[in-house]
Amino acid sequence: MPRQGQRDWRPLEERRCTDIPWLVIFTLFCIGMACICGYPIATGAASRLFSGYDSYGNTCGQNNTKIEGVPLSGRDMTENKYVFFLEPCNLDLINRKIKSIALCVSKCPATELKTYDDLKKFALNNGSHLCSYDISPTRYTGHSERFTKCPKLPVSKSKAIPLFDRCIPVDIGCYAEFAQAFITFVSDNTVLRRVIAGVMASKEIIMGLCVLALVLSLIMMVVIRYISKVLVWILTVLVIIGSIGGTGVLWWLYADHRNAFNNNTASTLGSEVASDNVTALLVYAIGATIFTVVLLLVMFFMRKRVALTISLFHVAGKVFIHLPLLALQPFWTFLCLMLFWVYWIAVLLSLGTAGTPIKNNSTGAVEYHMQGPFQYLVWYHAVGLIWISEFILAFQQMTIAGAVVTYYFTRNKSQIPAIPILSSMARTIRYHLGTLAKGSFIITLVKIPRLILTYIHSQLKGKENACARCMLKACVCCLWCLEKCLAYLNQNAYTATAINSTNFCTSARDAFLILVENALRVAAINTVGDFVLFLGKVLIVSCTAFAGVLALNYQRDYTVWVLPLLIVCMFAFLVAHCFLSVFENVVDVLFLCFAVDTKYNDGSPGREYYMDKALMEFVENSKKMGWYKPDDGDGKEMKPMTRRGNLA
């Protein structure tokens, strides 16, 4: 039996629901998010967002009601379904809007209109005003206010955006002006136009290279199991050579500067400078020596843990062979996040057009502002963005943990469920959504104040004193570190929940105790393992970039390579990060399973290990070398899972 105060780790054959109160809280919160979505729909704001509205409060494609104090409001726009901006390229980046009069028209100009007579003919032929509604189309050519209430000539040809019905210029010069507002170091507009044209001309190559990065990432996840040992030892040798070589160079520089100082007969000022340099080099050399000695001692005592990292990488490669759908987890998570973010942005934009119409006295345009308690809906919506996004990421971690736990604790691999990933998803949805809600809320609770402090720091930049700036940065840094530590603990808590079906707090406590007992192993895996995966990311990006250079070398339609190659490299790194992060999650789950297995089993009859042969070889070698000591036989046990399918 376990000692008093300790709880036994038992991979259960039957699941039980965990953290039900938090599931209820999360469900109520999501209902609140749905109500926020319903508010702009009920008040017509969603219709204004998608159908568009003019500067006088008229929704395009609808018969509108009169707004008090706005004489040009309340017009019938049933036939005018598109929004036309007089100056579509006049962008206000600070307020994130177009500084232009907007009108509802029945058709976007399909050809360039060069004169006011062309505007008049277009308006009369299509029944659409291209100048303000208070100017008759017959007076476009001679009206005194045509320079302020009519579009700037020439009017570029435009086309309507699907779904949103806004007339957008076809000429990329307008987009170049928009991009130039962000890229301040580009002073010549022609350069930016060539860059944008280069991206458009090389879109097929960019797509092909993105697919190449995807394929390389999938290959790397399988191949890394075979090259991990080589990479680890190469890394070890490079670190040793680099630390010893750097220390030797510093001592050589110190000796050289000291000899030069002793033989120096220059001025007093030059002697003081030389003396300072000698002292500085001595300090650097002593510091480097201490660092090198400590590093070598740590590497010496952690050499056995490096062997464990190699074994875990080898088993992780086998996991992906037996559970190939693990490789698709980034796709599903990315798809869910994208759908949720699109929904969130759509609701946010709808809230921006919700509320009471108010006339802006300076511009004469109608703006919508929420008043009273409704103005705080945006804050609730912002919290929902963080919490639900973290919940989706936590769902991926729990799904991976459940599938890997199923693989690890199944002695006969032929009894693994047909599709372990789907079985793990089903278990998570049925039993552990409350645990995910609680874990993701804890991350949200730390992330919100960090983001608020970061925003305050950006707003006060250049205004606060040095002490306040230092305190703000220190608070942001501490919250960031706390967030990363909690995220790592959460991931291991989800693994503990997948094993024992316990609530979040119990799982987090048990996982924390296991991690503390194996602190050196955790350090080795998180340093050596992360660096090996980083090398894999660098390799994928380098190969993709090299292929991009070769492919772009044969494309002569443009001269600027910078942006296409940059886009490809960024995408390659993101794809590699997504896939190898899944690999890293699998390694972390395997390590916790291994730690639990070695804690409660010793390989004797009745207490056989669950681990893979590669990990078994590591344990046997450790026993021979005297590195590994089995449990003291206090009776702890793990119930074997005779049929993993029962976990569903």
Sequence and secondary structure as in RCSB ss.txt:
>XXXX:A:sequence
MPRQGQRDWRPLEERRCTDIPWLVIFTLFCIGMACICGYPIATGAASRLFSGYDSYGNTCGQNNTKIEGVPLSGR
DMTENKYVFFLEPCNLDLINRKIKSIALCVSKCPATELKTYDDLKKFALNNGSHLCSYDISPTRYTGHSERFTKC
PKLPVSKSKAIPLFDRCIPVDIGCYAEFAQAFITFVSDNTVLRRVIAGVMASKEIIMGLCVLALVLSLIMMVVIR
YISKVLVWILTVLVIIGSIGGTGVLWWLYADHRNAFNNNTASTLGSEVASDNVTALLVYAIGATIFTVVLLLVMF
FMRKRVALTISLFHVAGKVFIHLPLLALQPFWTFLCLMLFWVYWIAVLLSLGTAGTPIKNNSTGAVEYHMQGPFQ
YLVWYHAVGLIWISEFILAFQQMTIAGAVVTYYFTRNKSQIPAIPILSSMARTIRYHLGTLAKGSFIITLVKIPR
LILTYIHSQLKGKENACARCMLKACVCCLWCLEKCLAYLNQNAYTATAINSTNFCTSARDAFLILVENALRVAAI
NTVGDFVLFLGKVLIVSCTAFAGVLALNYQRDYTVWVLPLLIVCMFAFLVAHCFLSVFENVVDVLFLCFAVDTKY
NDGSPGREYYMDKALMEFVENSKKMGWYKPDDGDGKEMKPMTRRGNLA
>XXXX:A:secstr
   TT       SS     HHHHHHHHHHHHHHHHHHHHHHHHTHHHHHHH B TTS BTTSB    TT TT S 
B SS  EEEESSTT EETTTTEE S EEEESS   S B SHHHHHHHHHHHT  SS TTS GGGTTT TTHHHHS
  SSB  EEE TTT BEEES HHHHHHHHHHH TT   HHHHHHHHHHHHHTHHHHHHHHHHHHHHHHHHHHHHH
HHHHHHHHHHHHHHHHHHHHHHHHHHHHHHHHHHHHHT  S HHHHHHHHHHHHHHHHHHHHHHHHHHHHHHHHH
HTHHHHHHHHHHHHHHHHHHHH GGGGGHHHHHHHHHHHHHHHHHHHHHHHHT SEEEE TTT  EEEE  GGGG
GHHHHHHHHHHHHHHHHHHHHHHHHHHHHHHHHT SSGGGS SSHHHHHHHHHHHH HHHHHHHHHHHHHHHHHH
HHHHHHHHHTTTTS HHHHHHHHHHHHHHHHHHHHHHHHHHHHHHHHHHH   HHHHHHHHHHHHHHTHHHHHHI
IIIIHHHHHHHHHHHHHHHHHHHHHHHHT  S S  HHHHHHHHHHHHHHHHHHHHHHHHHHHHHHHHHHHHHHH
  SSTTS   S HHHHHHHHHHHHHT        S      S GGGG 
